Amino acid sequence: MPAENQVFTNSQPVSVQAAITDNEGIHMIHLAVTDIMSGGHMLHFEEHFDGRNYSLNNSFPVQQGRSYLIEIEATDHHENRTKKHLTVFVN
């Protein structure tokens, strides 16, 4: 996963990677990337999954002078949710 407030160059796609675990089992993974300036979705990914470990690996193209909100949410079979969000910038 990128670091909070990480800066990327215009020619470099941003890779979103995360290791997601749950002791009883993951039910759903949701990833959304939003262009903060326009409000448009750059990436929307959802997967229903039945296992304890999941490796998220996606990327999205970027535009110069923009910032992006990355949100990851994982839900287990008991509807417990964990969310992580961060902002990255492109110069």
Stockholm file with secondary structure:
# STOCKHOLM 1.0

chainA/1-91         MPAENQVFTNSQPVSVQAAITDNEGIHMIHLAVTDIMSGGHMLHFEEHFDGRNYSLNNSFPVQQGRSYLIEIEATDHHENRTKKHLTVFVN
#=GR chainA/1-91 SS CCCTTCEECTTCCEEEEEEEEEEEEEEEEEEEEEETTTCCEEEEEEEEEEEEEEEEEEEECCCTTCEEEEEEEEEETTCCEEEEEEEEEEC
#=GC SS_cons        CCCTTCEECTTCCEEEEEEEEEEEEEEEEEEEEEETTTCCEEEEEEEEEEEEEEEEEEEECCCTTCEEEEEEEEEETTCCEEEEEEEEEEC
//
